Amino acid sequence: MTEIDTSVPHSARIWNYWLGGKDNYPVDEAAGDAYTAVFPGIVTIARSSRAFLGRSIRYLVAEAGVRQFLDVGTGLPTVDNTHEVAQRMAPESRIVYVDNDPLVLAHARALLTSTPEGVTAYEDLSLYEPEKILEAASRTLDLSRPTALILSGILGHVADYDQARDIVRGLLAGLPSGSYLSLNEGSRGTDPAYEQAQDAYNETGAVPYFLRPVDQIAGYFEGLDLVDPGIVSVPLWRPEPSDEDPRPIGQHGGLGRKP
């Protein structure tokens, strides 16, 4: 078992803390509080990203008829994980989670609950190995059938944009026509305070996360047919009737279908 270092803050645990989860330590709370002191809106960004994920999965299940999900860069389990949202609507849904963080691996059993009709699996693999991810996923999913690829807030950890695009291309190449990409990432051009806070965080020596211009986030969807309303700030992507006055934040994303 890999030792989990609880003496230094960890990005997945900080994100978990902002989402209201319990899988974090005082050092993570301190780092999270230090960030929110500079930029309180980070909690809104974290929760809006999670809410977008839920809405996109509900669309995929109800509108697009998708029953297979490949969630890469899963992060720590919190509320409304991919399999919970999908299987609530379609109990036969099959989900493969992929991450290579020992902390996430240690908590993966919380991700492996499933309806009797469906399946969930966890693969301990690197984002940088699309072919291995697809090979592992094929043990649980039928990759001749439409599959939704989920990349939620993970590509900002890839410093080189061209490399990040290659990862997306490599994963989509192994999925058939009718598959989807659900993606959302931290963005530049909407909230200068967020950009300043994140740039300062990246300089602390913590694992960096790079915010990208919206046109670069749109670039991940090259060759895909975008579902309306396209690439937008996540609160504006098909908001629920109960979402009062959704406003743009520094997190953009969308849903695209492979022709």
Disulfide bonds with the S-S distance in Angstrom:
none
